[in-house]
Amino acid sequence: MKSEKSDDPCQDTNILLNSGANWSGANLHMKDVLRFINQHADAIKSADPKALVTVGDSAVVESNIESNNRNYYSDHCLTSVGGEPKGTIDFYQFHSYVWQGKFATNSPFKHRASDYNLDKPIIVGEFATSCSESKDSVNNYKYLYDNGYHGALSWQYNEGGDCADHKDVTDRGMNAIKDMTSNGKIRINL
């Protein structure tokens, strides 16, 4: 993400300078990212009003949990920059990996979902036991379940690439919570 100063907090990315948000080295402008998300979410919801839309990213740009984090994907930021009133996300999707063996202080593995004080559900849509502090898929899935997250999607069930768990590791984690209902029961019809 390109560091840019703006009077509009939704486009001011100077706050991210020390957050690790530019790990890719990409030279993207936040206004372009928000416009892209807004217009694509609007197009999806226009084509199918029942569709749920999200974008996977880190808590750095999807929450205000720390002073150098900002929720750029709020309804306000997406619609004010992108211009499409239906172009919002329906739930937050955090990615979380370790850096030098530790999760970031804003990681979902360091907080309850309610700590983020967001107005929509949060799923942890990208993580891997092989790149976690606990190295235990059962503990990771139970942690997310017990701490109020609305879902967990480990990275790459096909076992490919960096930070990808073997299927048996992912299966152990999913099986550990599959019969739990203390957070409610969701019926899924396929």
Backbone hydrogen bonds, N-H to C=O, Kabsch-Sander energy under -0.5 kcal/mol:
donor,donor_aa,acceptor,acceptor_aa,energy
2,K,28,L,-2.9
4,E,2,K,-0.5
11,Q,8,D,-2.3
12,D,8,D,-1.3
13,T,4,E,-2.2
13,T,11,Q,-0.8
14,N,4,E,-1.1
16,L,13,T,-1.6
17,L,14,N,-1.8
19,S,16,L,-2.4
21,A,16,L,-0.7
23,W,20,G,-0.9
25,G,22,N,-0.9
28,L,26,A,-0.6
32,D,29,H,-0.7
33,V,29,H,-1.9
34,L,30,M,-3.0
35,R,31,K,-2.2
36,F,32,D,-2.3
37,I,33,V,-2.5
38,N,34,L,-2.9
39,Q,35,R,-2.7
40,H,36,F,-2.2
41,A,37,I,-2.8
42,D,38,N,-2.2
43,A,39,Q,-2.0
44,I,40,H,-2.5
45,K,41,A,-2.5
46,S,42,D,-2.2
47,A,43,A,-2.0
48,D,44,I,-2.4
51,A,48,D,-2.2
57,D,93,Q,-2.3
61,V,58,S,-1.1
62,E,58,S,-0.7
63,S,59,A,-0.8
69,N,66,E,-1.9
70,R,60,V,-2.5
72,Y,61,V,-1.5
72,Y,70,R,-1.7
73,Y,61,V,-0.8
74,S,71,N,-1.0
78,L,74,S,-2.6
79,T,75,D,-2.7
80,S,76,H,-2.6
81,V,77,C,-1.9
82,G,78,L,-2.2
83,G,79,T,-1.8
87,G,84,E,-1.7
88,T,86,K,-1.9
90,D,53,V,-3.7
91,F,53,V,-0.9
92,Y,121,P,-3.0
93,Q,55,V,-0.8
94,F,123,I,-2.4
95,H,57,D,-2.5
96,S,126,E,-2.9
98,V,131,C,-1.3
99,W,102,K,-3.0
102,K,99,W,-1.3
104,A,97,Y,-0.5
107,S,104,A,-1.9
110,K,107,S,-2.0
111,H,108,P,-0.8
113,A,147,N,-3.0
115,D,112,R,-1.2
116,Y,113,A,-1.4
117,N,114,S,-1.3
123,I,92,Y,-2.6
124,V,151,G,-2.3
125,G,94,F,-1.4
125,G,123,I,-0.9
126,E,94,F,-1.0
131,C,128,A,-1.0
132,S,129,T,-1.2
140,N,136,D,-2.4
141,Y,137,S,-2.7
142,K,138,V,-2.4
143,Y,139,N,-2.6
144,L,140,N,-2.1
145,Y,141,Y,-2.5
146,D,142,K,-3.3
147,N,143,Y,-1.4
148,G,145,Y,-1.3
149,Y,144,L,-2.0
150,H,122,I,-3.1
153,L,124,V,-2.9
155,W,127,F,-3.1
159,E,156,Q,-1.8
164,A,161,G,-0.8
165,D,155,W,-0.8
165,D,163,C,-0.5
169,V,166,H,-0.8
170,T,166,H,-2.0
171,D,167,K,-3.3
172,R,168,D,-2.0
173,G,169,V,-1.7
174,M,170,T,-2.6
175,N,171,D,-3.1
176,A,172,R,-1.4
177,I,173,G,-0.7
177,I,174,M,-1.1
178,K,174,M,-1.1
180,M,177,I,-1.6
184,G,181,T,-2.2
187,R,185,K,-0.6
188,I,186,I,-0.5
189,N,187,R,-0.5
190,L,188,I,-0.6
